[in-house]
Amino acid sequence: MSCYITHLIRILDEMGVEVTRYNRRDIDLTIKRIVGTEGEGCPVTWKAVREAMARDKEGFLESLRNAAREQGW
């Protein structure tokens, strides 16, 4: 599991998303798309996630909710 996903477990749980070995890669890639860190490692992505949440937490969470619905997590 990507290091930053462990920090997001509570948020994902509240959205009704269960992180499993089957969907964690999709979740990782989706979050990287949302914050613009495709191809980057965990530390870069976690920093971008924190910055996105500090800038517009509701916007970030809404993007994540929409992705979860679209992908059926």
C-alpha positions as CSV (number, residue, x, y, z in Angstrom):
1,M,0.0,0.0,0.0
2,S,1.3,3.5,-0.8
3,C,2.5,5.2,2.3
4,Y,0.1,8.1,2.0
5,I,-3.0,5.9,1.6
6,T,-2.6,4.7,5.2
7,H,-3.1,8.4,6.2
8,L,-6.3,8.5,4.2
9,I,-7.9,5.3,5.5
10,R,-10.3,7.2,7.8
11,I,-11.4,9.5,5.0
12,L,-11.9,6.6,2.6
13,D,-13.8,4.6,5.3
14,E,-16.1,7.6,5.8
15,M,-16.8,7.6,2.1
16,G,-17.6,3.9,2.3
17,V,-14.4,2.9,0.4
18,E,-12.7,-0.2,1.7
19,V,-9.1,-0.4,0.6
20,T,-8.2,-3.9,-0.5
21,R,-5.3,-5.5,-2.3
22,Y,-7.6,-5.5,-5.4
23,N,-8.4,-1.8,-5.5
24,R,-5.5,-0.1,-3.8
25,R,-3.5,0.4,-7.1
26,D,-6.6,2.0,-8.7
27,I,-7.0,4.3,-5.7
28,D,-3.3,5.2,-5.8
29,L,-3.4,6.0,-9.5
30,T,-6.6,8.0,-9.1
31,I,-5.3,10.1,-6.3
32,K,-2.1,10.7,-8.3
33,R,-4.3,11.9,-11.2
34,I,-6.3,14.2,-8.9
35,V,-3.2,15.9,-7.4
36,G,-1.1,15.8,-10.6
37,T,1.7,13.5,-9.5
38,E,1.3,10.6,-12.0
39,G,4.6,8.7,-12.2
40,E,5.9,10.1,-8.9
41,G,6.6,8.2,-5.7
42,C,4.9,8.2,-2.4
43,P,6.6,11.2,-0.7
44,V,5.9,13.5,-3.6
45,T,2.3,12.4,-3.8
46,W,1.7,12.6,-0.1
47,K,3.0,16.2,-0.1
48,A,0.7,17.1,-3.0
49,V,-2.3,15.5,-1.2
50,R,-1.6,17.5,1.9
51,E,-1.2,20.7,-0.1
52,A,-4.4,20.0,-2.1
53,M,-6.3,19.4,1.2
54,A,-4.9,22.5,2.8
55,R,-5.9,24.6,-0.3
56,D,-9.4,23.1,-0.9
57,K,-10.2,20.1,1.2
58,E,-13.8,19.8,0.1
59,G,-12.8,20.1,-3.6
60,F,-10.2,17.3,-3.1
61,L,-12.7,15.1,-1.3
62,E,-15.4,15.7,-3.9
63,S,-13.0,14.6,-6.7
64,L,-12.2,11.5,-4.7
65,R,-15.9,10.8,-4.0
66,N,-16.7,11.1,-7.7
67,A,-13.8,8.8,-8.7
68,A,-15.0,6.3,-6.1
69,R,-18.5,6.3,-7.6
70,E,-17.2,6.1,-11.2
71,Q,-14.8,3.3,-10.5
72,G,-17.1,1.4,-8.1
73,W,-14.8,1.1,-5.1
